[in-house]
Amino acid sequence: MTSLELAQKLKAQFGEIISEPGEFRGEIALTLLNCERIAEVCAFAKKELGFDYLVDVSSLDNYGDDPRFTVVYHLYGIKHRCYLRLKTDVSEEKSELPTVTKVWRTADWHEREIYDMMGIRFSGHPDLRRILMWDGYPYFPLRKDFPLAGKPSELPDVAFTKPAPLEGGPFVTVAGGKDAISREPRVRIPETDSVELNNRIERRDDIRKAHGESFGPGPKETNK
Amino acid sequence: MADVRDIEIQDTAAKAALAAENATGGPGLVDELPDMGGEKMVLNMGPSHPSTHGVLRIVLELEGETITKAMPDVGYLHRGDEKIAENMTYTQFIPYTDRLDYLAPLANNVAYALAVEKLLGIDKTLPPRCQYIRTICCELARISSHLLGIGCFAMDVGAMTVFLHTFTEREKIYNLCEALTGARFTTSYTRIGGVSRDTPPGWCEAVRKFINEVVVNIDETETLLTRNRIWVDRTRDVGVISKEDAIDYGLSGPNLRGSGVEYDLRKDQPYLIYSDLKFDVPVGSVGDCYDRYLVRMEEMRQSVKLIHQCLDKIPGGFDNASKEPVNVADGKVVLPPKSKVMTSMEELIHHFLNVTQGVNAPPGEVYFGHENPKGELGFYINSKGGGTPNRLKIRSPSFVNLSILPHLLPGHMMSDTVAILGSFDFVMGECDR
C-alpha cells in the first residue's frame, strides 16, 4: 500500500474536511481544514491505517497571512513503511487545537516545544509547560516577528542580548538582515570611533565626491 | 537473572515498590503506594552531573532509594538553531549541523545535505563516488558515536577501563576526520550537492587499516563487558521498554531496536547506496539496558562490514584514478572550481549568486529522516523559494528518546538512573538544538 492510497482512505473517511492529497518530491501531504478534529483524524490514522509512529510535530508561522499558524504532523507506519504529512491551520486569535498525546504519547514533548517556540496551545495536554526556554519567559522565539538578535528578558545573564565582543566590527555579520547582502559586513560602516577606520571612511567619501554618486556601493547606514 | 534482582533490593520501601509493580503489571503506579512512613525526597540530578552527559537535569522524587517520579528538564543548551537557520542560506547552516550531535558531526552533515538535496530534487542524481564517500562517513560516525556511547555507559556504571579502551579507537577516527575534512571535531564536510573535497591520497587505505583494527578493539571491549558479572547485574532487566511503549514514545535508533522493533531507515527508506550493500539490523529481545548495549556493539560490526563493502566498490578506486566527480555538475548548486571563477564568465556568475543568495530552492516542503547513530535525525524544510528556508525543523533523536524518561524511571532504584541514561546514549546539543 502506498502513501497516496492511505491518504485517499483518510480522505474517504473524513470527506469534506480533508483536502485532496498533494504530492511533492514523492511525499504526500494532506491539509485538515478544521483543526478541532485533528485528534479524531489522527486516532483514525493510527488505528485503521496503521500509522503507529508519530515522527515529528512541527509548526509554521505564516506571518502576515490568515490563519497565521500551521501545525504539521509527520506520520509513519512501521509495518507499511509509508509517510504521511498532515497539516492544519490555526488562527492567531484562537492559537489552540486539541492535543494528540492520547493517540501517541511522543506528542507530549513535541507539543510542549511548539507551545514554547510558537505559542500555540494544545487543549487537553497533560502538562503544557515551556520546555526549552524557562518558565516565565515572555516571548515565543520562533515567531517571525521575534527578532533574531533576541529581546531583553528578566534574566539578562542567562539570555543576554548584549553585543557580542566583536559586534559592529568588520567581518561580523549582522543578525536579522533580510538577505545576505544586508548582513554582509563590507557594506556597513562599523560602529566604532576608531580613528583609523573613520579616516578610511572619510577617504572613501572624498573619492565618492570626486567621482560623483555613481562610485561604489557607499555607506548604506551610519548608526551614529 | 531473577536471583540477582532479589539481592539488589534490600530496603523495605523498595521491596514494597517492587511488589506493587509486579501486582499492577508495570512501573508508573508506584506513587500510589500507601504511605510507608518515610518522607519523599526530591533530588535534583544535573544539569551538571557526570552521568547526565552534558546538561540534562532530572528532578527525581525518591522514596528511600526508589524513584517515584521523574521530571526531566531540558533546554540548557538551547541555542535557537532553527531560528538561525531561517536567517541564512542553506550552505551557511552546514556548520551548525556539526553542533547538533557533536559526537557524530559527519552523519549530521550528510543528513542535512540530503534533506536540502531532496528539496532541490537532486538527491537521486548525486555522483556515485560522492554517495560512497558519504556512506563511509556515516558509518565512521556511527562507530565513533557508539564507541563513545558504550565507553561512557561503562564508565558511568563503574568500568573505567572500557572508556579508555574505546577512546583509543575514537582518536583514530578523529585522525581520519582530520585528514578528510581538515577538522577533527566540527567537520562541516558535505556541501549541498556533494562534499567539500575528495578523499586525500592514502585516506581509503587508512580507513581500511582502521576498520581492521577496530574490530579487534570491539571484540576486546566485548570480553570486558558482555559476560562481566557486574556489568550484567547493573544492566540486565533494568530500564525495560516494551515494544509498544518504544513505538508510542517515538524512540528511534538503537533504543528502538533494543526493544525488538526492526526499524532502520537504512533498510526501510534506503538512501545513498544502502540498498546495494549487505548488512543486518540487530534487534534486542527484552528492551533493557543490556539489549541496547548489545545492539550498539553489533551495529559497530555491521558498520565495519558496510565500510569494507564501500571501499571494495568505491567508483574511481582509492585514489580516484579515473577522476570521478564528487559533486553534481550543476554550477547553480555547487560552487564551481576556483580556477574557473576568475577566468570564465558563467562560473563567476554562479559563484557570485551561490555565495550571496544561496542555492535557489523551489517552493515546497520535504521531510528527510536519516539513520543517525543516536536515532532518526530528521529535517523538515519548508521553503517559499529562494536561498533561505522559511522554516527548518530539526527532529532530533535525543529529544524524542528522552521524552520516555518520566514513564520509564519511576520504580527503578536511584543508581539505575545512571545505567538507563548511559544506555540511552543521548547528546544534549542535539536535544536542545
Interface residues (C-beta under 8 A of the other chain):
Chain A: F24 R25 E27 A29 D52 Y53 L54 V55 D56 S58 L60 D61 V72 H74 I78 R81 Y83 R85 W104 R105 T106 D108 W109 H110 E113 M117 R130 I131 L132 M133 W134 P141 L142 F146 L148 A175 G176 G177 D179 A180 I181 R183 E184
Chain B: V74 G75 H78 G80 E82 K83 I84 N87 M88 T89 K118 L119 G121 I247 D248 Y249 G250 V261 Y263 D268 Q269 V355 T356 Q357 G358 G364 E365 V366 Y367 G369 E376 G378 Y380 N382 G387 T388 N390 R391 K393 R395 F399 V400 L402 S403 H407 D432 R433
